[in-house]
Amino acid sequence: MEIVIGIDGGATKTRVVIGDVAGTILAEGSAGPTNYQVVGVEQAGANLAAALQTALDSLPQPRPLAQSRPQPQLRPLATRMVMGLAGLDSENDIPMVRATVTSALAQCPIAASWQAVNDAVIAWAGALGGEAGGIVISGSGAASLAVNEEGELFHADGLGHWLGDAGSGFEIGRNGLRAAVAAWEGRGPETRLVESLLAAAAGDVNGWAARLTEDGSLAHREMTGFVPQVVDAAQTGDGVALAILGEAGRALAETGASVLRRAKLGAQPTLATVGSLFAHAEPLREAFCGRIADVLPGCRIIWPRLQPAEGALLLARRPALLPKNVLGLRN
């Protein structure tokens, strides 16, 4: 049986979808993160192998003909596999990503040609069905990507929370906590975020802040984990929370507009919004749409057509859709 495989390997989870060459999805599997920067090469490889094996194990098996001799079960032949992997951001990441994939396939051997690209590429393929246009991603991080009619890729942000990720969950959470600290100390406007801050810090803000300084991974989790509190506060009309989400939405609009302009996608480009914040933080989306209307009046904003893993599956079926200048690696 010929199959194609699409993989979305992110910083929080990995999702694998298996389809036939006609595009029908036959099976899927999931596991933990595949971003080696988050969990290391060994664990990332183990998670990728687990998700892939789960999907392979759930493939429907053909029924034997009546009274026929039992046949040995054959491993399906994957004609092509495309992986979108978080952490594949530059040439420097290629050796570690190759080690991750090699480790996974050693644990779950399958006959396949494969290619790995950044997970934003498969998000674009899924969101726009492989057509020219752009996407803006806002999750724990933030980035934008556009592909023009010539198949050229343009990218903005995704630089991490030290230099970029404007409008990301990390930035929203950090700004919310900063505003809460300022209000708690009497040097900023009142906000209900103070209650959430005290709950997160178990009443000891100074001690909690010291632990965040000492442990960068803990700090990252706490920043991104504070986003629901900011969204909840905004829903009650909290002015500080509303301002934070509005600022994030406008920053994301500027990032999206930048790649659309550089890609020269014309006066009426398409821009898809990808990520949980666009879906669950309405003030952010409103500010985003308002700013896009100001800077690119003809832009058409849409929701994604498909999820990133299905985007990877589309690229596995139709490899010609991959952008010409995409960063990646293959076997």
Buried (B, 14 or more C-beta within 10 A) or exposed (E): BEBBBBBBBBBEBBBBBBBBEEEEEBBBBBBBBBBBBBBBBEBBBBBBBBBBBBBBEEBEEEEEEEEEEEEEEEEBEBBBBBBBBBBBBEEEBBEBBBBBBEBBBEEBEBEBEBBBBBBBBBBBBBBBBBEBBBBBBBBBBBBBBBBBEEBBBBBBBBBEBEEBBBBBBBBBBBBBBBBBBBBBEEEBEEBBBBEBBBEBBEEEBEEBBEEBEEEEEEBBBBBBEBBBBBBBBBBEEBEBBBBBBBBBBBBBBBBBBBBBBBBEBEEEBBBBBBBEBBBEBBBBBBBBBEBBEEBBEEBEBEEBBBBBBBBBBBBBBBEEBBBEEBBBBBE
